[in-house]
């Protein structure tokens, strides 16, 4: 049975007209489900770790209505992201996307999650330094969340847990934020934080995205998507992936989906 708050969220989402919906791909990997492009809205947030040639073609075809969140943690090909492309592969595919005409202003480099250890932060900085010279305008970071099933996966793979609680200590997360603020300021890049309690966060879907897509006079963001308290995404957010989460083949150990 849904709680009163959940019912209110459902009602709010139902009130959002299709013309006001903003498509998003959160429940899986769109590279494995290109049919999702048939479900695009007038504005969309496409999140991917896997820039295949076919996906690149789809992104170019629909570039005027898409904000791309390119997720690259630098852990591709490791035990933590066993079937995710490596940093170098992702970088080369991204250069191809930009060379084919996808606007850099429509790109968010998403370094998410960052493992809050010396090695993990160093890996994340390496990703930033690889992409920054390409004139990236926005970088989005988030720190690893330790769900129980994520702890179990780390233990099964023999990977030491970086911390025991669900969130790493706030002081550590703020330190990582300050580190990235230094680097982004150096390159005049906007830094965004995703869903971190105690740190000012910006939703995956914000007014900034609507403005960039030139939809400010057509889409009004309203209500709440009803996700985590620190999320802040509006009710306009609409999942366009028809696939089931378990069909994602990236197999990231930190995935919040249990299956």
N, C-alpha and C positions, 0 to 999 in steps of 0.2 A: 504494500500500500504506500502511495506517495505521501510525503509530508505536505503541509499547507504551503510551504515555500516552493516545493517542487511543482505543486499544482499551479501556483502563481506563475512560475517560469514557463510551464507548458502553455498556459493561457496567453501569456505575453508573446511567445513564439508563434502561436496560432493567429494572433492578431497582425503579425508582420506580413504584409502583402508580398507576393512573389517579386514584384518590382522593387521592393525594399530589401529583399534578401541579398546577402553577400555570400557567395559560395566559398567554401573552405575545404581543405583536405586534411583532416586531423585523424581519421580513424584507420589509416593505412598508408601505403605507398602508391601514389598515383602512377608511377612508372609501370606498375603491374596492373593498372586498371585505367587504360587510356579512354575507355568508354565514358569515363567521368566527364570528359570534355563535352559530351552531349548534354550534360546537366548544368553547364556554366550559366551563371547569372550575369547581369550587366556589370558587376564588379566581383572580383574573386581573389582569394588568398590561396595560392598554390604552394604547398609545403612538400619538399622532396629532398631525399639524400642521393638520388640516382638520376643524373641527367643522361638518359639514353638519347640516341639520335632521333628516335621516333618521338620522344617527349619534347626534344628541342624543336622539332618541326611543329608540334601542336602549340607550344608556347609562342613561337614566332607568329603562327597563324592567328592567335588570339591575344597578341601582346598588348593591345589597347585596353583590355579589360582585366588584366592580371597584374597583381603584385606577387612576385616570386620570393618565397622564403627558401633560399638554398641552404640546407642544413649540412654543415661540414664540421665535424668535431676533431678531425685528425686521427681518430681511432679506427678508421675503416681498415678492415683486414686483420684486426686484432681479435683476441678472445671476446672483447666487449662488443665489437661490431663485426662479427665474422664474415658476413656477406655484403658489407657496405663497401663501395669503391674507396680506394685510397685517396689521400689528399691530392697527390699528383694527378691521378685520373680525373678527379672531380674538377680540379683547376683547369685542366686542358679542355674538358667538356664545357666548362663555364666560358672560357675564352671563345670557344666556337659559337656559343649562344649569343654572346655580345657582338662578335664579328658578323653574325647573320642578321643583326639589327634589333635584338631585344634591348629596350632602353635601360640603361644602368640605373636610372631614377626609379625604376619599378622593381629593383632588387634589394632584398634584405639578406645579408650574410648572417646566417643563424648558427652560432657556435653553442650548441645546446644538445646534451648537457656538458658542462665542464666538471670533471672529477676534481674535487677540492683538495688536491695534494700538490706537492712541488712539481712532480712529473706531469700531473694532469693539467695544471695551469700552464706549464711550459709548452705542452702539446697544443693547447688552445691559442697561445700567443703565436706559435709557429703558423697556425692556420691564418690568423689575422695578418701576420707579416707577409704571407704568401699572396693574399688577395688585395690588401690595401693599395698597392701600386696600380691596380686596375681601376682606380677611382670609384671604389665602392662608396656609397653615400650613407648607408645605414648598416649598423652591426647590432645584432640582438644576442644577448647571452642569458643563460640560465644555469643554475647549479644542480647537480645530480640529486634526485630524490630517492630515498631508500625505502621503497615499499617492501613489505615482508617477502613477497615473491621475488623481488629483485635481490634481496639479501640471499635468498635460497639459491638463486642462479649464480651469484658471485661465489658462494661457498662450494657449489657443485663444480665450478671451473677452477677452484683453488686460487681465487683472486681475493686478497685481503680486503676487508671492508674498510673504506676510507673513514667512516664514522658510524655510530650505532643508531642515532635517532633518525627520524624521518628527514629532517633538514640538518645540514651541517650548521655549526655555531654561527650566529649572526655576525660576530666579529670577523670570522673567516670569510663569510660571503661578502661583507662590506669591503674587506681587504682586496678580494678578487675584483669587485666592482671598481675600486679605486685604481687598481692596476690597469684595467681596460680603459678607464676614463683617461688615464695618462696617454695610452697608445692612440685612442681615437681622437683626442685633442691634437695630438702630434700631426695627424693626417686630416684634420678638420672633418671628421666623420661623426655622425650622430650615433650615440650609444643608447640602446634600449634594453631594458631588463624585463624578462618574462616571468611573472608569477612568483616573485620572491618576497615573502613576508618580511617586513622591516626595511625594505628597500623600495623606493618609488618605482613602480612597474608600469609598463605601457602595454595595453592589450594587443593580441595578435591582429585584431581588427580595430583600428582607431580612426578618428577623423582625419588624421594625416594621410591614411591610405585612400580614403574617399576623395580628399583634395587632390592627391597626385593623379588619380584616375579621372579627374575632371567631372566628378559625379556629385559635387556638393549641393547642386540645385535640384538633384533628383533623388538622392538617398539621405534619409535622416536616421541617424543611429539612435536606438531607443532601448530602454530596459536592460536586462541582464541575461546572459546565456546560462546562468545558474551553475557555473562550474566552480572551481576553487575560489575561496574568498579573495585571494590576491590576483585572480585572473583579470576581472574587469571587462571581459568581452561583452558586447551588446547582444540583444536577442535577435538581431538581424543575421547573425552567423548561421549558415545553413550548410550542413555536410552534403557534399556532392558525390562522394565515393559510394558506390553501390556494393563494393566488395566487402567481405567479412575481414575483420582485423587479422584473423589467424592466417589469411592468405598472403600477408606481407612476408616476403622472403628475406628481409634484412637480418632478422634474428638478433636484434640488439638486446643485450642482457638487461638493460635499464628500462625497457619498454613497460609502460604502465598497464598494458593488456596482459592478463595472466596467461592466456592461451598462446 
